[in-house]
């Protein structure tokens, strides 16, 4: 996948350093190209001067453009890139300390997408740049001449998960605070005699709150930084520890479990994450099969990788659903979300539907 490039057009070294630090904090970009004046910016965009021969179809995802530039002004840069077929659709965010309304009007008239005045407070400026990075690199999509490959689509999915990871803890905290208050009041009235006739309904509401809290916990698990608490583990040993639970669940639904474990090398793994992943795959497989079916767990290994295979006798997955596997909260079951994919990504690893 080609890097998501930001073109930063800024002649002030202090502002350049500040912006780079802000984007580093946001963790949302792969590469920043810096142009110190308007002429250098146009050379980069149009493949001229020191950038002669550069592929001009490889456009930046976003351009951060200062107005007060040496050689060629920011407004002229904006005007010329909007007149070029390769750059006319690239998002442009004007960054300047100018307080003149005319600069704002001229920028928008020439096709700027956003206009941000550099605050005097450095912390506020860093915060503003971080939010620009989140918006333009993750939420905004510009038209592409060629379609994304499957690999590029997966990288976009991971970028979205990164954004979710930054937002989730704060949102979850606010939701849980309010749910705790509601649950407390329900428990209080459940103990009062005048609500005796409504206790079945109160019990139902408490159960729904607990279910919602469970979904939030899974969501936070999805967004948690992975790669932590890794220890040297053997995949077969972890699976064998789950077999009593897996076999009991299969027996309850009238299905069989077959186990085929080959010798595999030890890996640095998070035991809880692997257990969570395996149980979700097994439960999904059991639910997909009619009574009497059997589910097969296999492991295999080479010098390069270890494979865990979970095979059921269900009806399979249609192509439209296949394309959405791993999307947070996507499910074909109306009663619960699907959060199987995330634990695989940081190992590193992948899920291959078969």
LUMBA-683875 format. One record per residue: residue in three letters; x, y, z of N, C-alpha, C in turn. Coordinates in steps of 0.05 Angstrom, whole numbers, padded with zeros to 5 digits, always signed. Example, Ala and Ser with C-alpha at 12.3 -4.5 7.8 and 13.67 -1.06 7.14 Angstrom:
// residues 2
ala+00264-00114+00156+00246-00090+00156+00264-00066+00156ser+00257-00045+00142+00273-00021+00143+00258+00001+00157
END
This chain:
// residues 354
unk+00017-00024+00000+00000+00000+00000+00017+00025+00000unk+00012+00044-00018+00028+00068-00018+00022+00085+00007unk+00042+00100+00016+00038+00116+00040+00017+00137+00036unk+00002+00142+00058-00016+00165+00058+00001+00190+00063unk+00005+00206+00043+00024+00228+00044+00009+00254+00051unk+00021+00269+00070+00012+00297+00075+00033+00315+00064unk+00025+00335+00048+00043+00356+00039+00040+00380+00057unk+00061+00386+00072+00061+00409+00090+00077+00431+00077unk+00064+00453+00071+00077+00476+00058+00079+00498+00079unk+00103+00501+00090+00107+00519+00113+00137+00528+00113unk+00142+00554+00115+00170+00564+00116+00180+00569+00143unk+00163+00568+00164+00172+00574+00191+00181+00548+00205unk+00207+00546+00211+00217+00521+00223+00203+00514+00249unk+00196+00534+00265+00183+00528+00290+00156+00516+00286unk+00140+00528+00267+00114+00517+00261+00116+00489+00249unk+00137+00484+00232+00141+00457+00221+00145+00437+00243unk+00162+00444+00262+00168+00426+00284+00143+00420+00300unk+00127+00441+00305+00103+00439+00321+00083+00421+00307unk+00079+00425+00281+00060+00409+00266+00069+00379+00265unk+00094+00374+00260+00104+00347+00260+00100+00333+00287unk+00105+00348+00308+00101+00336+00335+00071+00330+00340unk+00054+00348+00330+00025+00343+00333+00016+00319+00318unk+00026+00315+00293+00018+00291+00278+00030+00266+00290unk+00053+00268+00302+00065+00245+00315+00048+00236+00339unk+00037+00256+00353+00019+00250+00376-00007+00238+00366unk-00016+00246+00343-00041+00235+00332-00039+00207+00322unk-00015+00198+00314-00009+00171+00305-00027+00164+00281unk-00032+00182+00263-00051+00177+00242-00039+00179+00214unk-00013+00182+00211-00002+00186+00184+00023+00169+00181unk+00029+00164+00155+00053+00149+00149+00077+00166+00141unk+00072+00188+00126+00094+00204+00115+00085+00233+00112unk+00104+00251+00118+00099+00280+00113+00121+00290+00095unk+00113+00303+00073+00131+00316+00055+00130+00346+00061unk+00153+00359+00065+00154+00387+00073+00165+00404+00050unk+00149+00424+00042+00158+00444+00023+00162+00471+00037unk+00185+00484+00034+00192+00508+00049+00182+00533+00036unk+00173+00532+00011+00162+00555-00002+00142+00546-00023unk+00128+00566-00035+00107+00559-00054+00118+00546-00079unk+00142+00554-00088+00153+00542-00112+00160+00513-00108unk+00171+00506-00085+00177+00478-00079+00152+00461-00078unk+00131+00473-00067+00105+00458-00065+00095+00451-00093unk+00095+00471-00111+00086+00466-00138+00104+00446-00153unk+00130+00448-00148+00148+00429-00161+00141+00400-00152unk+00135+00397-00126+00127+00370-00117+00101+00361-00129unk+00081+00378-00130+00055+00370-00140+00055+00365-00170unk+00071+00380-00185+00071+00377-00214+00095+00363-00226unk+00113+00352-00209+00135+00337-00219+00155+00353-00234unk+00162+00377-00224+00181+00395-00238+00204+00401-00218unk+00224+00416-00229+00246+00425-00212+00260+00401-00199unk+00265+00403-00173+00279+00381-00158+00262+00356-00158unk+00236+00357-00164+00219+00334-00164+00213+00325-00192unk+00229+00333-00211+00225+00325-00239+00224+00295-00242unk+00203+00285-00255+00201+00256-00259+00183+00242-00238unk+00176+00257-00217+00158+00244-00196+00131+00238-00209unk+00119+00216-00200+00093+00208-00210+00072+00227-00199unk+00061+00245-00216+00043+00266-00207+00015+00254-00201unk+00010+00229-00208-00016+00217-00201-00016+00208-00172unk+00008+00207-00160+00010+00199-00131+00006+00225-00115unk-00019+00233-00112-00025+00258-00099-00027+00255-00068unk-00021+00276-00053-00024+00275-00024-00053+00270-00016unk-00057+00259+00008-00083+00256+00019-00094+00283+00028unk-00076+00301+00036-00085+00328+00045-00060+00346+00043unk-00066+00372+00037-00045+00392+00036-00050+00412+00059unk-00030+00416+00076-00031+00437+00096-00015+00461+00085unk-00029+00483+00081-00017+00505+00065-00017+00531+00081unk+00007+00541+00085+00010+00568+00097+00006+00589+00075unk-00005+00612+00082-00010+00633+00061+00015+00650+00057unk+00029+00656+00078+00052+00675+00076+00077+00659+00069unk+00082+00654+00044+00104+00638+00035+00124+00654+00017unk+00150+00646+00018+00169+00658+00000+00164+00649-00029unk+00174+00665-00048+00174+00659-00077+00146+00659-00089unk+00128+00641-00081+00101+00641-00091+00082+00639-00067unk+00062+00657-00066+00044+00658-00043+00027+00633-00041unk+00016+00629-00017-00002+00606-00013-00027+00608-00030unk-00037+00632-00033-00061+00635-00050-00056+00628-00079unk-00033+00635-00089-00026+00628-00117-00022+00597-00119unk-00009+00585-00099-00007+00556-00099-00034+00543-00100unk-00052+00553-00084-00079+00542-00083-00093+00545-00110unk-00091+00568-00122-00103+00573-00148-00093+00554-00169unk-00066+00550-00170-00054+00534-00191-00060+00504-00187unk-00061+00495-00162-00066+00466-00158-00096+00460-00164unk-00114+00479-00160-00142+00475-00166-00147+00475-00196unk-00128+00486-00211-00131+00487-00240-00119+00462-00254unk-00106+00444-00238-00093+00421-00249-00110+00396-00245unk-00112+00379-00266-00130+00356-00264-00122+00336-00243unk-00097+00334-00237-00088+00315-00217-00091+00324-00188unk-00092+00350-00184-00092+00361-00156-00118+00376-00149unk-00136+00378-00168-00159+00396-00163-00178+00384-00141unk-00176+00358-00135-00194+00346-00115-00180+00341-00089unk-00154+00347-00087-00140+00342-00062-00149+00362-00040unk-00157+00352-00016-00165+00371+00005-00142+00389+00013unk-00149+00415+00016-00129+00435+00024-00138+00449+00050unk-00122+00448+00070-00127+00462+00095-00108+00485+00098unk-00118+00509+00098-00101+00533+00100-00095+00538+00129unk-00069+00539+00136-00059+00545+00163-00044+00571+00162unk-00053+00590+00178-00040+00616+00178-00045+00631+00203unk-00027+00649+00210-00031+00667+00233-00045+00692+00225unk-00052+00695+00200-00066+00719+00191-00093+00722+00204unk-00100+00747+00212-00126+00752+00224-00144+00768+00205unk-00136+00770+00180-00152+00785+00161-00174+00768+00149unk-00199+00778+00150-00221+00764+00139-00218+00760+00109unk-00204+00778+00095-00200+00775+00066-00185+00750+00060unk-00166+00742+00077-00151+00718+00072-00170+00693+00073unk-00188+00694+00092-00207+00672+00094-00225+00670+00069unk-00236+00693+00061-00253+00694+00037-00238+00686+00012unk-00214+00696+00009-00199+00689-00015-00192+00660-00016unk-00185+00648+00008-00178+00620+00009-00202+00602+00001unk-00225+00608+00012-00249+00592+00005-00257+00597-00024unk-00254+00621-00034-00261+00627-00062-00244+00611-00081unk-00219+00606-00073-00200+00591-00091-00202+00561-00087unk-00219+00552-00068-00223+00524-00065-00212+00510-00041unk-00204+00526-00020-00195+00514+00005-00218+00499+00019unk-00212+00476+00031-00232+00461+00045-00236+00469+00074unk-00214+00478+00086-00216+00487+00114-00196+00510+00118unk-00201+00527+00138-00183+00549+00144-00180+00550+00174unk-00155+00547+00183-00149+00547+00212-00128+00568+00218unk-00136+00586+00236-00116+00606+00245-00098+00593+00266unk-00072+00598+00264-00054+00587+00283-00058+00601+00310unk-00066+00588+00331-00070+00601+00357-00043+00609+00368unk-00043+00630+00386-00019+00638+00399-00010+00617+00419unk-00030+00603+00431-00024+00582+00451-00014+00557+00436unk+00010+00548+00442+00022+00526+00428+00006+00500+00432unk-00004+00496+00457-00019+00471+00462-00045+00470+00446unk-00058+00493+00443-00082+00494+00427-00076+00489+00398unk-00053+00499+00389-00045+00494+00361-00040+00464+00356unk-00026+00451+00375-00021+00423+00372-00048+00408+00371unk-00067+00416+00389-00093+00402+00389-00108+00406+00363unk-00106+00430+00352-00119+00436+00326-00108+00419+00304unk-00082+00416+00303-00069+00400+00282-00076+00370+00285unk-00077+00361+00310-00085+00333+00315-00113+00327+00304unk-00131+00346+00309-00159+00341+00299-00160+00343+00269unk-00144+00360+00257-00142+00360+00227-00132+00333+00217unk-00112+00322+00230-00102+00296+00222-00123+00275+00224unk-00138+00274+00246-00159+00254+00249-00180+00257+00227unk-00187+00281+00221-00209+00285+00202-00201+00278+00174unk-00179+00291+00164-00172+00288+00136-00161+00261+00129unk-00146+00249+00148-00133+00224+00141-00151+00199+00146unk-00171+00202+00162-00187+00179+00168-00216+00181+00158unk-00228+00204+00163-00256+00207+00156-00260+00215+00126unk-00243+00233+00117-00246+00243+00090-00235+00224+00070unk-00249+00219+00048-00239+00202+00026-00240+00218+00000unk-00217+00220-00014-00218+00234-00040-00220+00213-00062unk-00231+00221-00086-00234+00202-00107-00207+00191-00116unk-00207+00165-00123-00183+00152-00133-00187+00142-00162unk-00166+00143-00178-00168+00134-00206-00171+00104-00207unk-00157+00090-00190-00158+00061-00190-00172+00051-00165unk-00183+00027-00166-00196+00016-00143-00176+00006-00123unk-00183+00006-00097-00166-00006-00077-00164-00036-00081unk-00140-00046-00076-00137-00075-00075-00148-00085-00048unk-00150-00111-00046-00160-00122-00021-00142-00115+00002unk-00116-00115-00002-00097-00108+00019-00101-00079+00028unk-00104-00061+00009-00108-00033+00015-00134-00029+00031unk-00155-00045+00024-00180-00043+00039-00176-00051+00068unk-00160-00071+00073-00155-00080+00100-00139-00059+00115unk-00121-00045+00102-00106-00024+00115-00125+00000+00123unk-00144+00006+00106-00164+00026+00112-00180+00018+00136unk-00187-00008+00137-00202-00019+00160-00186-00014+00186unk-00160-00020+00185-00144-00017+00209-00141+00012+00217unk-00140+00031+00197-00139+00059+00204-00164+00067+00219unk-00187+00056+00210-00212+00062+00224-00211+00052+00253unk-00200+00028+00256-00198+00017+00283-00180+00035+00301unk-00159+00046+00289-00142+00065+00304-00158+00089+00314unk-00175+00099+00296-00192+00122+00304-00211+00114+00326unk-00224+00091+00323-00242+00081+00344-00228+00078+00370unk-00203+00068+00369-00188+00064+00393-00183+00090+00409unk-00180+00112+00395-00175+00138+00408-00201+00149+00420unk-00223+00143+00407-00249+00154+00417-00262+00138+00438unk-00258+00111+00438-00274+00093+00454-00273+00097+00484unk-00249+00099+00496-00249+00100+00525-00265+00122+00537unk-00263+00146+00526-00279+00169+00536-00309+00164+00533unk-00317+00155+00510-00346+00150+00505-00356+00128+00524unk-00340+00106+00527-00349+00084+00544-00351+00093+00573unk-00333+00110+00582-00334+00120+00609-00360+00136+00614unk-00367+00153+00595-00391+00169+00598-00416+00151+00598unk-00417+00132+00580-00440+00114+00579-00443+00098+00605unk-00421+00087+00614-00422+00071+00638-00430+00087+00663unk-00422+00112+00665-00430+00128+00687-00461+00131+00688unk-00473+00136+00665-00502+00139+00664-00516+00112+00668unk-00505+00091+00657-00517+00064+00662-00516+00056+00691unk-00494+00063+00704-00491+00057+00733-00513+00071+00749unk-00518+00096+00742-00539+00111+00756-00566+00099+00752unk-00573+00091+00727-00599+00078+00721-00601+00052+00736unk-00579+00036+00735-00580+00010+00748-00584+00013+00779unk-00571+00033+00790-00574+00037+00819-00603+00044+00827unk-00616+00061+00811-00644+00068+00817-00662+00044+00813unk-00657+00027+00793-00673+00003+00789-00670-00016+00812unk-00645-00020+00822-00641-00037+00845-00655-00026+00870unk-00655+00000+00873-00668+00013+00896-00698+00008+00896unk-00711+00013+00873-00740+00009+00872-00748-00020+00872unk-00729-00037+00864-00735-00066+00864-00738-00077+00893unk-00726-00063+00912-00728-00071+00940-00752-00060+00954unk-00767-00042+00941-00790-00030+00954-00816-00046+00949unk-00831-00048+00970-00855-00065+00969-00875-00056+00948unk-00878-00029+00944-00898-00019+00925-00892-00027+00896unk-00867-00036+00891-00859-00044+00864-00858-00074+00861unk-00868-00088+00880-00867-00118+00880-00879-00129+00854unk-00901-00118+00845-00914-00129+00821-00898-00124+00796unk-00878-00106+00797-00863-00100+00773-00835-00111+00773unk-00829-00129+00792-00802-00139+00795-00792-00155+00771unk-00811-00169+00757-00802-00183+00733-00793-00164+00711unk-00807-00141+00709-00798-00121+00689-00772-00108+00698unk-00769-00103+00724-00744-00091+00734-00720-00110+00729unk-00725-00136+00734-00704-00156+00729-00697-00156+00699unk-00717-00154+00682-00711-00153+00653-00694-00129+00646unk-00701-00105+00657-00686-00081+00651-00657-00083+00662unk-00653-00095+00685-00626-00099+00696-00610-00117+00678unk-00623-00138+00667-00609-00156+00649-00601-00142+00623unk-00618-00124+00613-00611-00110+00589-00588-00090+00594unk-00588-00078+00617-00565-00060+00624-00539-00076+00625unk-00541-00100+00638-00517-00117+00639-00507-00125+00612unk-00526-00131+00594-00519-00139+00567-00505-00116+00552unk-00516-00091+00556-00504-00068+00544-00476-00063+00555unk-00472-00067+00581-00446-00064+00593-00426-00084+00582unk-00436-00108+00576-00419-00129+00564-00410-00121+00537unk-00428-00109+00521-00420-00099+00494-00399-00078+00496unk-00402-00059+00515-00382-00038+00519-00355-00051+00526unk-00355-00072+00543-00330-00085+00551-00316-00097+00526unk-00332-00110+00509-00321-00121+00484-00310-00100+00466unk-00324-00077+00465-00316-00055+00448-00289-00044+00458unk-00286-00042+00484-00261-00032+00496-00238-00053+00491unk-00246-00078+00491-00226-00099+00485-00216-00096+00457unk-00234-00089+00439-00227-00085+00411-00207-00062+00408unk-00211-00041+00424-00194-00017+00420-00169-00017+00437unk-00167-00036+00456-00144-00037+00474-00118-00041+00458unk-00097-00028+00468-00071-00033+00455-00063-00062+00458unk-00058-00075+00435-00050-00102+00436-00020-00105+00437unk-00010-00129+00440+00018-00133+00442+00028-00132+00471unk+00010-00127+00490+00018-00125+00518+00013-00153+00531unk+00027-00158+00553+00024-00183+00568+00030-00207+00551unk+00049-00206+00533+00056-00229+00517+00075-00247+00532unk+00070-00273+00531+00088-00293+00543+00092-00315+00523unk+00113-00330+00527+00119-00353+00509+00098-00375+00514unk+00082-00381+00494+00060-00400+00497+00060-00419+00474unk+00047-00442+00479+00042-00461+00457+00013-00461+00451unk+00006-00457+00425-00022-00456+00417-00037-00481+00424unk-00025-00504+00420-00038-00530+00426-00045-00531+00456unk-00027-00522+00473-00032-00523+00502-00056-00505+00509unk-00057-00482+00497-00080-00464+00502-00106-00476+00493unk-00106-00489+00470-00130-00501+00460-00139-00525+00477unk-00120-00541+00486-00127-00563+00503-00139-00554+00530unk-00131-00531+00539-00143-00520+00564-00172-00512+00560unk-00180-00506+00535-00207-00498+00529-00225-00522+00521unk-00213-00545+00516-00229-00568+00506-00253-00575+00523unk-00250-00577+00550-00274-00584+00566-00297-00565+00561unk-00292-00539+00561-00313-00520+00556-00324-00522+00528unk-00307-00525+00508-00316-00527+00480-00333-00552+00476unk-00324-00575+00487-00339-00600+00484-00366-00599+00499unk-00367-00585+00522-00392-00583+00536-00412-00566+00520unk-00403-00544+00508-00421-00527+00492-00430-00542+00467unk-00413-00559+00455-00421-00574+00432-00442-00595+00439unk-00438-00609+00462-00457-00629+00471-00484-00617+00477unk-00484-00593+00488-00510-00580+00494-00526-00574+00469unk-00513-00571+00446-00527-00564+00421-00529-00588+00403unk-00521-00612+00413-00524-00636+00396-00504-00638+00374unk-00480-00628+00378-00459-00629+00358-00433-00641+00369unk-00415-00648+00350-00390-00661+00358-00366-00643+00352unk-00345-00647+00368-00320-00633+00364-00298-00653+00357unk-00284-00648+00335-00261-00664+00327-00236-00646+00330unk-00215-00658+00341-00190-00644+00347-00167-00656+00331unk-00152-00640+00316-00129-00650+00301-00106-00630+00306unk-00089-00635+00326-00068-00617+00333-00041-00628+00324unk-00027-00613+00307+00000-00621+00299+00020-00606+00316unk+00044-00615+00316+00065-00601+00331+00070-00573+00320unk+00069-00553+00337+00073-00526+00329+00094-00513+00347unk+00109-00493+00337+00129-00480+00354+00115-00461+00375unk+00129-00455+00396+00119-00436+00416+00120-00408+00404unk+00101-00391+00413+00099-00364+00404+00095-00345+00427unk+00101-00319+00422+00095-00299+00442+00066-00291+00439unk+00049-00299+00458+00020-00296+00456+00009-00284+00481unk-00015-00272+00478-00031-00263+00501-00052-00285+00505unk-00050-00299+00527-00067-00322+00532-00097-00315+00531unk-00105-00294+00544-00133-00286+00544-00144-00279+00517unk-00127-00265+00501-00136-00258+00474-00140-00282+00456unk-00122-00301+00458-00125-00326+00441-00149-00342+00450unk-00154-00343+00476-00178-00357+00486-00203-00343+00476unk-00203-00317+00478-00227-00302+00469-00231-00306+00439unk-00211-00305+00423-00213-00310+00394-00223-00338+00388unk-00211-00358+00401-00219-00386+00395-00248-00391+00403unk-00256-00382+00427-00283-00387+00435-00303-00374+00417unk-00297-00350+00408-00316-00336+00389-00318-00351+00363unk-00296-00360+00352-00296-00376+00327-00311-00402+00331unk-00307-00415+00353-00320-00441+00358-00350-00437+00361unk-00358-00417+00377-00387-00412+00382-00401-00404+00356unk-00388-00387+00340-00400-00380+00314-00403-00405+00296unk-00383-00422+00297-00385-00447+00281-00407-00465+00290unk-00410-00468+00316-00431-00485+00327-00459-00474+00320unk-00462-00448+00322-00488-00436+00316-00495-00437+00287unk-00474-00440+00269-00479-00441+00241-00488-00468+00231unk-00485-00489+00248-00491-00516+00239-00518-00526+00249unk-00530-00544+00234-00554-00558+00244-00546-00579+00264unk-00565-00589+00279-00560-00609+00299-00548-00634+00286unk-00528-00646+00298-00515-00670+00287-00490-00664+00272unk-00484-00638+00267-00460-00631+00252-00435-00633+00270unk-00412-00632+00257-00388-00632+00273-00369-00609+00265unk-00355-00600+00285-00336-00578+00282-00308-00588+00287unk-00289-00580+00269-00262-00590+00271-00243-00568+00278unk-00227-00572+00298-00205-00554+00306-00179-00566+00297unk-00163-00551+00282-00137-00561+00273-00116-00540+00278unk-00092-00550+00283-00068-00532+00283-00047-00544+00265unk-00031-00526+00254-00009-00534+00237+00012-00513+00238unk+00037-00520+00232+00058-00500+00235+00080-00504+00215unk+00093-00482+00207+00117-00483+00191+00138-00466+00205unk+00160-00462+00193+00181-00444+00204+00172-00415+00205unk+00152-00408+00188+00145-00380+00184+00119-00373+00199unk+00101-00392+00203+00076-00385+00216+00062-00409+00228unk+00042-00403+00245+00026-00424+00258-00003-00419+00249unk-00018-00440+00243-00045-00438+00233-00064-00451+00253unk-00085-00437+00259-00108-00447+00274-00132-00448+00255unk-00143-00472+00250-00165-00475+00232-00190-00484+00248unk-00212-00470+00243-00238-00477+00255-00257-00482+00232unk-00265-00507+00228-00281-00514+00205-00308-00526+00215unk-00330-00514+00205-00356-00524+00212-00370-00535+00187unk-00394-00546+00191-00410-00557+00169-00435-00540+00164unk-00431-00514+00166-00453-00495+00161-00457-00491+00132unk-00475-00472+00126-00482-00467+00098-00463-00448+00083unk-00443-00438+00097-00424-00420+00085-00432-00390+00087unk-00415-00373+00076-00419-00344+00079-00422-00332+00051unk-00443-00316+00046-00446-00305+00020-00425-00283+00015unk-00419-00276-00010-00397-00257-00016-00401-00230-00004unk-00426-00220-00003-00430-00193+00009-00423-00193+00038unk-00431-00214+00053-00424-00216+00081-00394-00220+00085unk-00381-00235+00067-00353-00240+00069-00337-00214+00069unk-00345-00195+00052-00330-00170+00050-00332-00153+00075unk-00352-00159+00093-00355-00143+00117-00344-00156+00142unk-00332-00180+00139-00321-00194+00162-00300-00176+00175unk-00301-00175+00202-00282-00158+00217-00291-00130+00222unk-00313-00121+00209-00323-00094+00214-00334-00093+00242unk-00326-00074+00259-00336-00073+00286-00367-00073+00287unk-00378-00091+00303-00407-00092+00308-00423-00102+00285unk-00410-00110+00262-00425-00123+00241-00432-00151+00249unk-00456-00159+00244-00465-00187+00251-00489-00194+00234unk-00492-00220+00229-00517-00230+00216-00536-00239+00238unk-00527-00238+00263-00544-00245+00285-00554-00220+00299unk-00580-00215+00300-00590-00190+00310-00585-00185+00339unk-00579-00206+00354-00578-00202+00383-00551-00195+00394unk-00530-00197+00378-00504-00192+00390-00484-00182+00369unk-00463-00167+00377-00443-00157+00358-00422-00178+00353unk-00407-00174+00331-00385-00191+00323-00359-00177+00328unk-00343-00187+00347-00318-00174+00353-00295-00194+00352unk-00295-00212+00332-00275-00233+00331-00249-00223+00321unk-00248-00205+00301-00224-00199+00286-00202-00186+00301unk-00206-00165+00317-00184-00149+00328-00162-00164+00342unk-00166-00185+00358-00143-00197+00371-00123-00209+00352unk-00130-00214+00327-00112-00227+00308-00092-00207+00297unk-00100-00182+00294-00083-00163+00279-00056-00159+00292unk-00053-00155+00319-00027-00148+00329-00007-00171+00332unk-00014-00196+00326+00004-00218+00332+00030-00218+00316unk+00033-00211+00291+00013-00204+00272+00000-00229+00260unk-00024-00226+00249-00037-00249+00237-00061-00241+00221unk-00076-00260+00212-00099-00254+00196-00119-00276+00198unk-00144-00269+00191-00165-00289+00189-00170-00294+00159unk-00170-00319+00152-00176-00326+00124-00201-00343+00123unk-00224-00332+00115-00249-00347+00113-00246-00369+00092unk-00258-00392+00098-00256-00414+00078-00282-00428+00075
END
